[in-house]
Amino acid sequence: MGDDGRQRIASGVTSRLLLLLDGADPRCFTGRVTNKTRAPGRRSQAESARTQKRILDRAEHQFARRGYRGVSLRDLADACGVRPFTIQHHFGSKLGLYQAVLDRWDDDVLELLTRAVEGQASLSAAVGNVVDELFDFFLSKRDWVALTARAALGEGLPKGIALGDRSWIRFMDSTMRARRFGALKLDLGLLLITVEGILNNHVLARAHYRQLYGRDVTDPRLKARTREHLKTVILALVESKR
């Protein structure tokens, strides 16, 4: 073999070693090299979005179960399958990640409530729709509900963190007042806090449901029964103050 051949082999081996040191998958060395190219940054942006979502999902679970003070940045990184630097890259710090998780679903709730009250001519219909939508949404986001309840009512918020302006609560308050669904002797702000509290309690009461019914509230029949019960109770409260 000539010198040129040996140089090409050496160059190829060196390139592969460098890729391995950089964390490349060894399987990338098998198969034929093609001339196809991908758009610069497209794959990395998609991977970054997936990593960020995974961090939010798993951090939401960790914070809900252990609280802000009960989980370290290293614990979070291990649970998310990333290095601590990756969390800092996406969220700045553990505190930044916690704030992002707290605020994560507020916009979705606002959009959900906008649809729920749209076109409703009566307070009863509007409240019934809101209970339907919020109960199902909160039930699908149990870790988030547990986290926000823990932050607001339990361990409190770490310094530098705000629970958010809860713009969806302000939206409901202003919408109900603007539509003037009859004269109410009830503080709408207190009504909304009460509704949220009742829904949250049922969403988080896993042990009570299993003890009393032998199954979780996510059971389809029990879920439908609970939803109707909640609407009956909350609407009775509203109607009693008209």
N, C-alpha and C positions, 0 to 999 in steps of 0.2 A: 504494500500500500504506500502511495506517495505521501509527501509531506502535506499536500493540500487536503487529502482525504483524512489524515490524522487530525488536522486542524479543525475540519468540519465536525468530526466526532467529538473532539474536546469542547468545541464551542457549544454543541448541543447538550452535552452532559452538564456543562457549567450553567447553561440557561435553565435546565430542569432543576438543578440543585437550588438555584436562586428562587425559583418559583415555589419549591417545597418549603424553603425557609420562610417564604412570605405567606405560607398557609394555603397554597393552592392544593386542590384535590388531585392526587396522583392519577386518577382515572382520566384526567384531561390530557395525559400524554399518549393515550391510545386513540386510534382512529386517525382518519386522514385530515390534514389541515386544508381548509378551503379558503377561498378568497372573500367569503362573505364577511361583512362587517355590520355591527349593530350601531344604532344611533348613540353617540357619546352620552354617557350619564343616565340613559334610560333605565337600564337594569339596576344601577346603583340607587336610583331614586325609588324604584319599586321595592327593592330590598330594604331601603331605609324606612319606607312607610310600613312595611310588614314588621320590621324590628320595633318600630315605635308603638304599633298596635299591640304587639306581644308584651312589651314592657308595661303598657297601660293596663292590659287585661290582668296580668299576673300581679302587678303592684296593687291594683284594686282589691284583689283577693287577699293579699298579704296585709294591707292596711286595715281591711275590714275585720280580719281575724285577730290581728295583733296590735293594732293601733300604730300611730306615728312613732311613738317612743319605743315601741316593742320590737321594731324591725330596723336593722342597720342598712346602710347603703350596700354593704357586702352581702347581707342576706337577700336584699332585693335583686342584686346582680345575679346571685346564684339561682334564685327562683326563676329569673327571666332568661337564664342561659347566656348571659352576656358579661362583659367586664364592667366594673364600676365606671370606668371612663366612658363607656357607651351611654350609660344613663346620664352622665354629666354632659355629654355631647348633645343629647336630645333635649334634656330638660334643665340643664344648668346645675342642679343639685338634687339631693333627696327632697328638700323643701319644695323645689320647683316641680318635681314629679308629684308630690302630694297635692299641691294646688291644682295641677293639671287633672288629676284623678277626681278631685272634688268637683271641679267645674265641667267634667267631661260630658255629662248628659243634659245639662241645663238647656241648651239650644234645642235638643230633640224634644224635651218636655214642652217647651214653648211652641214648637211647631205642632205637636200633638194636640195641645189645648186650643190652638187657633182653629184647627179643623173641627174639634169637638163642639165648639160654641157657634161655629159659623152656620148661619141660617136658622138658629133655634129661636122660636118665638116666645118661649116661656122659660122662667127660671127653673122649673122642675125638669124640663127637657134638657136644658143646658147642664144642670148639675148631674143629672143621670148620665149624660154622655161623658162628662168629665170623670165621674167615678169609674165608668166602664174603661175608659182609655188609660187613666192613671193606674188603676189596679193591675191591668194586664202589663203595662210598661214596667211598673215597679217590681212586679213578680219576675219579670225577665232580667231585672238588674238588682238582684238581691244583695250582692256584695256591695254595690254602690249605696243602696238604701241603708245597709248596716253601717257603712263607713260614715255617711252623712249624719246618721242618728248618733253614732258614737262621738263624732266631732262636736255636734251641737249640744248633746245632752249628757255625754259621759266624760271622756277624758279632756274635753275642751280642745281648743285649737292651739297649735304651737305658735310662738311669737312670729309675726311676719306673715301669717296666713289669714285670709278672709274666706268666709263661707260662700262668698259670691253674693251678688245683689238679688238673687232669686227673682230675676226679671219676669219669670213666668207667673209668680205670685202677684207681682204688680200688674201684669197683663190681665189676669183674671179679675183683680179688684177693679181696675179701670174699665174693663169690658162690661162687667155686671152693673157698675154705676152708670155707665153711658147708656146702656140699654134700658135702664130703669124697669126692671122686672117687678113692678109693683112696689109698694111701700114696705120696707123691711125694718123691723125693730132689732135687727141683728147686725153687729159689726162685721162687715164682709172680710176684713183682714183676719179677725178671729175665726170666722167660718172657714177660711182657707187653711189656716194653721190646724184647725180641728180636723178637717177632711184629710189633710196630709198625715196627721198623727194617727188617725183611725186606720187609714190604708197601710201605713208603715207597720203598725202593730200586727195586722193580719199577715202581711207579707213576711214578717220576721218570726212569727209565732210557730215555728216548725214543731217544737216540742209539744206545745199545747194541742196542735192538730193531731199529732201522732198519738198522744195520750187519749184524746177524746174520740177520735174517729179512726185511729189505726192506720192513717195514711196522711200524706202531705197535702196541703192545699192546692198543689199543682195537679192533683188528680182531676181529670176533666169534669166529672160530675160534681165533686166537692167545690171545685173552682167556680163553676156556674152558680151553684147554690150560694156560695159565699158572696159572689158579686151582687146577686139580687138582694141578699140580706143587707149588704153595705148600702146599696142604693135606698132601700126602704128606711134604714135608720137615719141616714144623712138627710134624705128628703123630708122625713118626719121632723127633724130638727129645724130645717128651713121653714117648712110650712107652719110650724108652731109659733114662729116669730113674724108672721105676716100680719 
